[in-house]
Amino acid sequence: MGKYYRVYADVELGNIESNVEALMALTPAGTKSLAVVKADGYGHGDVAVAKAVYSKVFGYAVATLDEAVNLRENGIDKPILILGFVNTDEYETLVENEVAATVFDYETAEELSEAAKKTGKTAICHIKVDTGMRRIGMEPDESGVMLVKKIKQLPNLNVRGIFTHFAASDETDKTSANRQYEKFNGFIKKLEDEGITFEIKHCANSAAVIDMPDTYKDMVRLGIAMYGMYPSDEVNKDKVQLKPALELKSHVTMVKTVPAGERVSYGGTFTTQHETKLATVSVGYGDGYPRNLSSKGYVIIRGHKVPIVGRVCMDQMMVDATSIPDIQRNDVVTLIGKDGNEEITVEEIAALAGTFNYEFVCDLNKRIPRNYYYNGRYIGSHDYFHEKWNLEI
């Protein structure tokens, strides 16, 4: 295992693989899946996650060309779809790497076609339809039908798929999501009436996979749920049992006892009310740990849950360790995960910080090395300051 003296993450890839299996068990046989590994695999490590689920998925979804190329350079040869915008200057690289673009207007499609002609290859794309998210996407009306017809006529362009994205599928009330789905189906019907069909139609995200089986289509997109986190507290958690994949840990660097009346950390926002044993922990907002947890969050040391006191600093923070008589330097500090009978989940600590699970894990930055396990067996580490991946899966 990588020996790290500050904060580090332990990622159980076997749990991610298990989550994919559990989610896909909800879908009909033959349904394809895209593993969404954007934002460095939601903070878990995109290459490691992609390799772990390689045999379980049809392909991958990312947000940027850089993310896609990184997967290709690390041996991922399955289909990759970029869900967001790609600049014209990047089209030739996109085509050379056989990465699918998201197309939502004629200009994008035409420029992609031209780039493909220059390289002597065929570009791959999926049509994005805006059914209510009001982000990128073409309108699902007659103008959209005419637009798709024009795009389909462009040379060197394989329009492989069509998709939309739900804005509120993670809410108990599915009225909005159902309305979007109806618009998507209606648009597909209009296109089919014009003789236009697609190899892959997709719209179900994690929440829809759990709660909206009618939306599965040809393929589903596995995002937050693949990493063992539910999209919200409103989805039906009884439908699928997910296994969290990431634990976040650090170490005690100093223990000191201070008298009552001492102000702690920047601004002196916390004052000791009695003689207090303070432990300094090597983690801060410079690592992506929320400053909003100042005097609100807690950690686990030697099986004891203890509170953060004072402001979280850029690289360090202090906790009240008075309840731990045998605490000492280099003790492991659990920020996310289990220790003894205590557990801290991403959801509860994110809520305390005024954020949510997606943002919390995506904010864990490159100062945090990742140790990887597969069903309990250590298989390698990735330190972002030494960019060589060293994994055996």
Long-range contacts (C-beta under 8 A, 24 or more apart in sequence): 1-371, 1-378, 1-381, 2-369, 2-371, 2-381, 2-383, 4-369, 4-371, 4-383, 5-251, 5-282, 5-330, 6-250, 6-251, 6-282, 6-283, 6-287, 6-367, 7-248, 7-249, 7-250, 7-282, 7-283, 7-287, 7-289, 7-335, 7-367, 7-368, 8-248, 8-249, 8-250, 8-368, 8-369, 8-370, 8-371, 9-43, 9-44, 9-246, 9-247, 9-248, 9-249, 9-364, 9-368, 9-369, 9-370, 9-371, 10-246, 10-247, 10-249, 10-337, 10-370, 10-371, 10-373, 11-44, 11-45, 11-48, 11-245, 11-246, 11-247, 11-370, 11-371, 11-372, 11-373, 12-243, 12-245, 12-246, 12-247, 12-373, 12-374, 12-375, 12-376, 13-48, 13-49, 13-52, 13-245, 13-372, 13-373, 13-374, 13-379, 13-393, 14-52, 14-373, 14-374, 14-375, 14-376, 15-228, 15-243, 15-244, 15-245, 16-44, 16-49, 16-52, 16-53, 16-226, 16-227, 16-228, 16-245, 17-52, 17-53, 17-56, 18-243, 19-222, 19-225, 19-226, 19-227, 19-228, 19-242, 19-243, 19-245, 20-53, 20-56, 20-57, 20-222, 20-226, 21-56, 22-240, 22-241, 22-242, 23-206, 23-209, 23-210, 23-220, 23-222, 23-225, 23-226, 23-240, 24-56, 24-220, 24-222, 25-240, 26-209, 26-210, 26-213, 26-239, 26-240, 27-209, 27-213, 27-216, 27-220, 28-216, 31-216, 31-218, 31-219, 31-220, 32-58, 32-59, 32-200, 32-202, 32-218, 32-219, 32-220, 33-57, 33-58, 33-219, 33-220, 33-221, 33-222, 34-58, 34-59, 34-60, 34-61, 34-81, 34-202, 34-219, 34-220, 34-221, 34-222, 35-59, 35-60, 35-61, 35-222, 35-226, 36-60, 36-61, 36-62, 36-83, 36-221, 36-222, 36-223, 36-226, 37-61, 37-62, 37-67, 37-71, 38-62, 38-63, 38-64, 38-67, 38-83, 39-63, 39-362, 40-362, 41-227, 42-223, 42-224, 42-227, 42-358, 42-361, 42-362, 43-246, 43-361, 43-362, 43-363, 43-364, 44-227, 44-245, 44-246, 44-361, 44-370, 45-370, 45-372, 45-382, 46-70, 46-71, 47-71, 47-74, 47-76, 47-382, 47-389, 47-391, 48-370, 48-372, 48-380, 48-382, 48-389, 48-391, 48-393, 49-226, 49-227, 50-74, 50-76, 51-75, 51-76, 51-391, 51-393, 52-374, 52-393, 53-226, 54-78, 57-222, 58-219, 61-221, 65-90, 65-93, 65-94, 65-99, 68-94, 68-97, 68-99, 69-93, 69-97, 69-99, 72-97, 72-99, 74-389, 79-124, 81-126, 81-161, 84-136, 85-136, 88-115, 91-115, 91-116, 91-123, 92-118, 92-119, 94-123, 95-119, 95-121, 95-122, 95-123, 96-121, 98-124, 99-124, 100-124, 100-125, 100-126, 100-160, 100-161, 101-125, 101-126, 102-126, 102-128, 102-136, 103-127, 103-128, 103-151, 103-159, 104-128, 104-130, 104-136, 104-137, 104-138, 105-138, 105-147, 106-147, 106-150, 106-151, 109-150, 109-151, 109-154, 109-157, 110-154, 112-157, 113-154, 113-155, 113-156, 113-157, 116-155, 116-156, 116-157, 117-155, 117-156, 121-156, 122-156, 122-157, 122-158, 123-156, 123-157, 123-158, 124-158, 124-160, 125-157, 125-158, 125-159, 125-160, 126-159, 126-160, 126-161, 126-162, 126-163, 126-200, 127-151, 127-159, 127-161, 127-162, 127-163, 127-198, 128-163, 128-164, 128-165, 129-162, 129-163, 129-164, 129-183, 129-184, 129-187, 130-164, 131-164, 131-179, 131-180, 131-181, 131-183, 131-184, 131-187, 132-166, 132-167, 132-176, 132-179, 132-180, 132-183, 133-164, 133-165, 133-166, 133-167, 133-180, 134-167, 135-165, 137-164, 137-165, 140-183, 140-184, 140-186, 140-187, 141-187, 142-190, 144-187, 145-187, 145-190, 145-191, 145-194, 145-196, 148-191, 148-196, 149-194, 149-196, 152-196, 159-198, 160-198, 160-199, 160-200, 161-198, 161-199, 161-200, 161-201, 161-202, 161-219, 162-188, 162-191, 162-198, 162-200, 162-201, 162-202, 163-201, 163-202, 163-203, 164-203, 165-203, 165-205, 166-203, 166-204, 166-205, 166-207, 166-208, 166-215, 169-204, 169-205, 169-207, 169-208, 169-211, 169-212, 169-215, 169-231, 170-206, 170-207, 170-211, 170-231, 170-232, 170-234, 170-235, 171-232, 171-234, 172-234, 174-211, 174-212, 177-208, 177-212, 177-215, 178-212, 181-212, 181-214, 181-215, 205-231, 206-231, 207-231, 207-232, 207-235, 210-235, 210-236, 210-239, 210-240, 211-235, 211-236, 211-239, 224-357, 224-358, 227-361, 229-346, 229-347, 229-357, 229-358, 229-361, 230-347, 230-357, 233-347, 244-337, 244-345, 244-346, 246-336, 246-337, 246-346, 246-361, 247-334, 247-336, 247-337, 247-338, 248-334, 248-335, 248-336, 248-337, 248-364, 248-368, 249-332, 249-333, 249-334, 249-335, 249-337, 250-281, 250-282, 250-283, 250-332, 250-333, 250-335, 251-281, 251-282, 251-329, 251-330, 251-331, 251-332, 251-333, 252-279, 252-280, 252-281, 252-301, 252-321, 252-327, 252-328, 252-329, 252-330, 252-331, 252-333, 253-280, 253-281, 253-282, 253-316, 253-329, 253-330, 254-279, 254-280, 254-329, 255-279, 255-280, 255-321, 255-327, 255-328, 255-329, 263-310, 264-309, 264-310, 264-318, 265-294, 265-309, 265-310, 265-311, 265-312, 265-313, 265-317, 265-318, 266-310, 266-311, 266-313, 267-311, 268-310, 269-294, 269-295, 269-310, 269-311, 270-295, 270-309, 270-310, 270-311, 272-309, 275-322, 276-309, 276-320, 276-322, 277-320, 277-321, 277-322, 277-324, 277-327, 278-309, 278-318, 278-319, 278-320, 278-321, 279-306, 279-318, 279-319, 279-321, 279-324, 279-327, 279-331, 279-333, 280-316, 280-317, 280-318, 281-316, 281-317, 281-318, 281-319, 281-333, 282-315, 282-316, 283-315, 283-316, 283-317, 283-333, 283-335, 284-312, 284-313, 284-314, 284-315, 284-316, 284-317, 285-312, 285-313, 285-314, 286-314, 286-315, 286-367, 287-315, 287-364, 287-365, 287-367, 287-368, 288-363, 288-364, 288-365, 288-367, 288-368, 289-317, 289-335, 289-364, 290-350, 290-353, 290-354, 290-355, 290-360, 290-363, 292-352, 292-353, 292-354, 292-355, 293-349, 293-352, 293-353, 296-352, 296-353, 297-349, 297-352, 297-353, 298-344, 299-333, 299-334, 299-335, 299-344, 300-333, 300-334, 300-337, 300-338, 300-339, 300-340, 300-342, 300-343, 300-344, 301-327, 301-331, 301-332, 301-333, 301-334, 301-339, 302-326, 302-327, 302-331, 302-339, 302-340, 303-339, 303-340, 303-341, 303-342, 304-342, 305-342, 305-344
